């Protein structure tokens, strides 16, 4: 199956990417992610033993891998080194294939796991967590709400997709929907899958499944019947720092006037709500703006940076955006204003830090900081929305979208200039 960019599409994207660069990035040493995958592999204490569910057999043909030299659309990218990285994508903006690159995104091998091919009227979408060039987990779920499969396969590989094994997740708890929302791991053994179950009456129902054997078995540790305090409102980011400690953000869209985060210290079984204080320079902020929490950057179990997006109650347009940082598990917070011209990107990479000092505010205005957000430098204004993957302060990739067009782009100078990559399948 071949897919090529039409001339008009390339022309549009070339125009979008040609916006004049602003101040070039400062000459700073590159920084690599800190404590992204901690080494703690101990299981959370006081949890019931995992029960091994019946293992269904694979039936029917698997999703067919794309032919060599086929072009395809990347819909999600995660680079794990300067050359190695993973992508999810497919033909015509589909998200049902998994790819691996060893040359910085120029060519990709289709390493899609042997997920049973869906029916034509029941498309599926892939969700992945990519630890390094060898290790990854992928789960497929219904592309549209309302379709509930009898179970889900959670695929795992430790050899770059050459071989895959699977565990299964029981979906019998669902009555309205069962859609994978977040798949995260703190290390090679401990992982969590959050699935969307439906919504109603200011609720956004989820279930949380955990594994402590690398994905071979999964157990339901939290659902609407056991609650955990997180069933209300839309979840906006979800991470685990180690086998016990996790963080969750959400946006109540003004129903709850106080922005907040949740923290767990028992592997996700129970969650504690932590209300955020108003900024000292804007003590009435929560009375005049709807504020929600987004994008969690974690450095240790007690140290995180989260973004807070606030919209004017009267217009629902004017934004005041802040970052909140804690080093004591949320007991106290250091608050700084995000750049004046920054339009918040609600994706999980809208505010991205390598360590507590070096990071980006990512959106149509791309900013860079080298002092933890005390000062920001405008690097570039673009005319597209992006899902970003920066490896260091200079080298990054993005899935760029605008008016239905999509392209994979790359920068080698901190976002000041972006070039289009036309990905295709290698042998």
C-alpha positions in Angstrom: 0.0 0.0 0.0 1.5 3.3 -1.1 0.7 6.7 0.1 2.3 9.9 -1.2 2.0 13.5 -0.2 0.1 15.4 -2.8 1.8 18.5 -4.3 -0.8 20.8 -2.7 -0.3 19.2 0.6 3.5 19.7 0.5 3.0 23.3 -0.6 0.7 23.9 2.3 3.1 22.4 4.8 6.1 24.2 3.3 4.2 27.4 3.8 3.4 26.5 7.4 6.9 25.6 8.2 8.4 28.7 6.6 7.3 31.2 9.3 10.2 33.4 10.1 12.3 32.2 13.0 12.5 34.5 16.1 15.4 34.7 18.5 17.7 31.7 17.8 18.2 29.2 20.7 20.8 30.2 23.2 24.1 28.3 23.1 23.6 26.0 26.1 24.8 22.5 26.8 22.2 19.8 25.8 20.4 18.1 28.5 19.2 14.5 28.5 16.0 13.4 30.4 16.5 12.9 34.1 14.8 10.0 35.9 12.4 9.2 33.1 12.5 5.5 33.8 13.6 5.0 37.5 15.2 1.7 38.4 13.0 0.8 41.3 11.4 -2.5 40.4 9.7 -3.3 43.8 6.0 -4.1 43.8 3.7 -1.8 45.7 3.1 -2.9 49.3 -0.1 -4.4 50.6 -1.6 -5.2 47.2 -3.6 -8.4 46.7 -1.7 -11.0 44.6 -2.2 -10.8 40.9 -4.7 -13.3 39.5 -3.8 -14.8 36.1 -6.8 -14.4 33.8 -7.6 -17.0 31.2 -5.5 -16.4 28.1 -7.5 -16.2 24.9 -6.0 -17.6 21.8 -5.2 -15.4 18.8 -7.8 -16.0 16.1 -8.0 -14.8 12.5 -5.4 -13.0 10.4 -3.2 -10.3 12.1 -2.9 -6.7 11.0 -0.9 -6.9 7.8 2.4 -5.0 7.8 3.0 -2.3 5.2 5.0 -3.2 2.1 8.6 -2.2 1.8 9.0 1.4 0.4 5.4 2.3 1.3 4.9 5.9 2.5 2.8 6.4 5.6 1.6 9.0 8.1 3.2 9.2 11.5 0.5 10.1 14.1 2.7 9.7 17.2 6.5 9.8 17.7 8.8 9.0 20.6 12.5 9.2 20.0 14.7 7.5 22.6 18.1 8.5 21.2 19.6 10.7 18.5 18.9 8.0 15.9 16.5 5.5 17.5 12.8 5.9 18.0 9.3 4.6 17.7 6.2 5.8 15.9 2.6 4.9 15.6 0.9 5.6 12.3 -0.4 4.1 9.0 -1.9 5.0 5.7 -4.3 7.9 5.5 -3.7 9.1 9.1 -4.6 5.7 10.6 -2.9 4.7 13.9 -2.8 1.0 13.7 0.8 0.2 12.9 4.0 0.4 15.0 7.3 1.5 13.5 10.9 1.6 14.6 13.7 3.8 13.2 17.5 3.6 13.5 18.3 6.7 11.3 16.6 9.6 12.9 13.2 9.1 11.3 14.2 8.9 7.6 13.3 5.2 7.2 11.2 2.9 9.5 10.7 -0.8 9.9 7.1 -1.9 10.4 7.2 -4.0 13.6 3.5 -4.1 14.2 2.6 -6.8 16.7 0.3 -9.7 15.5 -2.8 -8.0 16.7 -5.9 -9.7 15.1 -7.0 -7.5 12.2 -10.2 -5.7 13.1 -13.4 -5.8 11.1 -13.9 -3.1 8.5 -16.6 -1.5 10.6 -14.7 -1.7 13.9 -11.3 0.1 13.4 -8.8 0.1 16.2 -6.1 2.5 17.3 -2.8 1.7 18.9 -1.4 3.2 22.2 2.2 2.6 23.2 4.8 3.1 25.9 8.3 3.1 24.5 11.1 2.7 27.1 14.2 2.3 24.8 15.1 1.0 21.3 14.5 -2.6 22.4 11.6 -2.4 24.9 8.0 -1.3 24.3 4.4 -2.1 25.2 1.5 -1.6 22.8 -2.3 -2.0 23.3 -5.0 -1.7 20.7 -8.5 -0.4 21.5 -11.7 0.6 19.7 -11.2 3.7 17.6 -14.8 4.8 18.4 -16.7 4.7 21.7 -19.4 2.1 22.0 -17.5 -0.9 20.8 -16.4 -3.2 23.6 -14.2 -6.2 22.8 -14.3 -9.2 25.1 -10.7 -8.5 26.1 -7.6 -6.5 25.0 -4.2 -7.7 24.2 -1.3 -5.8 25.7 1.8 -6.6 23.6 5.3 -6.4 24.9 8.7 -6.7 23.1 12.3 -6.7 24.4 14.0 -7.0 21.0 12.8 -4.0 19.1 9.7 -5.7 17.8 11.3 -8.7 16.3 9.1 -10.8 18.6 6.1 -10.0 20.7 4.4 -11.6 23.7 1.1 -10.6 25.1 -1.0 -10.3 28.3 -4.7 -9.7 28.3 -7.0 -7.2 30.0 -10.6 -8.3 30.9 -13.2 -5.8 29.7 -16.2 -7.3 31.4 -16.5 -4.3 33.8 -17.5 -2.1 30.8 -21.1 -1.4 29.7 -20.7 1.8 27.6 -17.1 1.9 26.4 -13.6 0.4 27.0 -11.0 2.6 25.4 -7.3 2.7 26.4 -6.4 6.2 27.6 -3.0 6.0 29.2 -0.4 3.3 29.1 2.6 4.0 31.4 5.5 2.1 33.0 7.9 3.2 35.8 10.4 0.5 34.9 10.6 -2.8 33.0 8.2 -4.6 35.4 5.7 -2.1 36.8 3.0 -0.6 34.5 -0.5 0.8 34.5 -3.2 1.0 31.9 -6.0 3.5 32.3 -9.1 2.9 30.2 -12.1 5.2 29.6 -15.5 3.6 30.5 -17.9 6.4 29.7 -19.2 9.8 31.0 -22.2 11.4 32.7 -23.2 13.8 35.4 -19.8 15.5 35.6 -18.1 12.1 35.7 -15.5 10.7 33.4 -15.4 7.0 34.4 -12.1 5.1 34.2 -10.7 1.8 35.3 -7.0 1.3 36.2 -5.2 -2.0 35.6 -1.7 -2.8 36.9 1.1 -5.2 36.0 4.1 -6.1 38.1 5.6 -8.8 35.8 6.4 -6.7 32.8 2.9 -7.0 31.2 2.4 -10.7 31.3 -0.6 -10.3 33.7 -2.9 -7.4 34.5 -5.3 -6.9 37.3 -8.1 -4.3 38.0 -7.0 -2.2 40.9 -9.4 0.7 40.6 -12.8 1.3 38.8 -16.0 3.2 39.4 -17.1 0.6 42.0 -14.0 1.0 44.1 -13.6 4.7 43.0 -10.4 6.1 44.3 -11.7 9.7 44.1 -10.6 10.3 40.5 -13.8 9.5 38.6 -14.9 13.1 38.0 -13.8 15.3 35.1 -11.5 14.7 32.2 -8.0 13.4 32.9 -5.2 15.3 31.2 -2.0 13.5 32.2 -1.0 10.4 34.1 2.5 9.2 35.1 4.2 6.9 37.6 7.7 7.8 38.9 8.3 4.4 40.6 6.3 1.3 41.6 4.4 3.2 44.3 4.3 6.9 43.3 2.1 8.3 40.6 0.6 11.6 39.7 -2.7 12.6 37.8 -3.9 15.9 36.4 -7.4 16.9 35.3 -9.6 19.8 34.1 -13.0 20.4 35.6 -13.8 23.2 33.0 -14.9 25.5 35.8 -17.2 23.1 37.6 -14.7 22.8 40.4 -13.1 26.2 41.0 -9.9 25.0 42.5 -7.3 23.4 40.2 -5.7 20.3 41.7 -3.6 17.2 41.2 -3.8 13.7 42.6 -0.9 11.7 44.0 -0.8 8.0 44.9 1.8 6.3 47.1 0.4 2.8 47.0 0.7 1.9 43.3 -2.6 3.5 42.2 -5.1 1.9 44.6 -5.9 5.1 46.4 -5.3 8.7 45.4 -4.9 11.9 47.5 -6.2 15.2 46.1 -3.8 18.2 46.4 -5.4 21.6 45.8 -3.1 24.2 44.3 -2.8 27.7 45.8 -3.5 30.8 43.7 -0.3 32.6 42.5 0.8 35.3 44.9 0.6 37.9 42.1 -2.9 36.9 41.2 -4.7 36.0 44.4 -8.2 36.2 42.8 -7.2 34.1 39.8 -9.5 31.2 40.6 -12.6 33.5 40.9 -12.1 35.0 37.5 -10.7 32.1 35.5 -11.4 28.5 34.9 -8.2 26.6 35.7 -7.2 23.1 35.0 -3.9 21.1 35.4 -2.0 19.5 32.6 1.4 17.9 31.6 3.3 16.3 34.4 7.1 16.5 34.3 8.5 14.1 37.0 12.1 14.0 38.4 11.6 12.0 41.6 8.7 10.7 43.7 8.4 14.1 45.4 9.6 16.4 42.6 7.3 17.3 39.7 6.4 20.3 37.5 2.9 20.6 36.2 1.2 23.2 33.9 -1.9 25.1 34.8 -4.1 26.5 32.1 -6.6 29.3 33.0 -9.3 30.7 30.7 -11.2 33.9 31.3 -14.7 33.0 32.6 -16.3 35.8 30.6 -14.7 35.1 27.2 -13.4 31.5 27.5 -10.5 32.7 25.4 -8.0 34.8 27.3 -5.4 32.5 28.8 -3.2 33.0 31.8 -0.8 30.0 32.1 1.4 29.0 34.9 3.8 26.3 36.0 3.7 24.8 39.4 6.8 23.0 40.8 7.1 21.0 44.0 10.0 19.2 45.6 8.2 17.9 48.7 5.4 15.8 47.2 2.9 18.7 46.8 3.1 20.2 50.3 4.5 23.5 48.8 4.6 24.8 45.3 6.8 27.3 43.5 4.7 29.2 40.9 5.9 31.0 37.8 4.0 32.6 34.9 4.4 31.0 31.5 5.3 33.3 28.7 2.9 36.1 27.9 2.4 35.0 24.3 2.2 31.3 25.0 -1.0 29.6 23.8 -1.4 26.4 25.7 -1.0 23.1 24.0 -3.2 20.7 25.8 -1.3 17.6 24.7 0.9 15.8 27.2 4.0 17.5 25.9 2.8 21.1 26.1 5.3 21.8 28.9 8.3 19.6 28.6 11.4 19.5 30.9 14.5 17.4 30.7 15.4 18.3 34.2 14.2 21.1 36.7 16.1 23.8 34.7 16.1 22.9 30.9 12.8 22.7 29.1 10.3 23.9 26.5 6.8 25.5 26.4 5.5 23.9 23.3 2.7 25.2 21.1 2.3 27.5 18.1 4.8 29.7 19.9 7.8 27.6 21.0 9.7 28.9 24.0 12.8 27.6 25.7 14.1 28.0 29.3 17.4 27.2 30.9 16.5 28.3 34.5 13.4 26.4 35.4 11.0 28.9 33.9 12.2 32.1 35.5 13.0 33.4 32.0 11.8 32.2 28.6 13.2 32.8 25.0 10.8 32.8 22.1 12.4 30.4 19.5 9.8 30.1 16.8 6.3 30.8 15.8 4.7 28.1 13.7 1.3 27.7 12.1 0.6 24.1 13.1 -0.2 22.1 16.1 2.4 19.5 17.1 3.0 16.4 19.1 6.6 16.8 20.0 9.5 14.5 20.9 12.7 16.3 21.9 15.8 14.3 22.7 17.8 17.2 23.9 17.7 21.0 23.8 18.6 21.1 20.1 17.3 17.9 18.5 13.6 17.3 18.2 10.8 15.9 16.1 7.1 16.7 15.8 3.9 15.4 14.2 2.6 18.7 12.6 -1.1 19.1 11.9 -3.0 21.9 10.2 -6.3 22.0 8.4 -6.4 18.2 7.9 -2.8 18.0 6.7 -0.2 16.0 8.6 3.6 15.8 8.4 6.6 14.6 10.3 9.1 17.4 10.9 12.5 17.6 12.5 14.7 20.3 14.1 18.4 20.3 14.9 18.5 23.8 16.4 16.0 23.8 19.2 13.0 24.5 17.1 14.2 27.6 15.2 13.9 25.7 11.9 11.9 22.6 11.0 12.3 20.3 8.0 9.8 17.9 6.6 10.6 14.2 6.7 8.8 11.8 4.3 8.8 8.5 6.2 8.7 5.2 4.3 9.1 1.5 5.2 12.5 -0.1 5.0 13.2 -3.8 4.8 
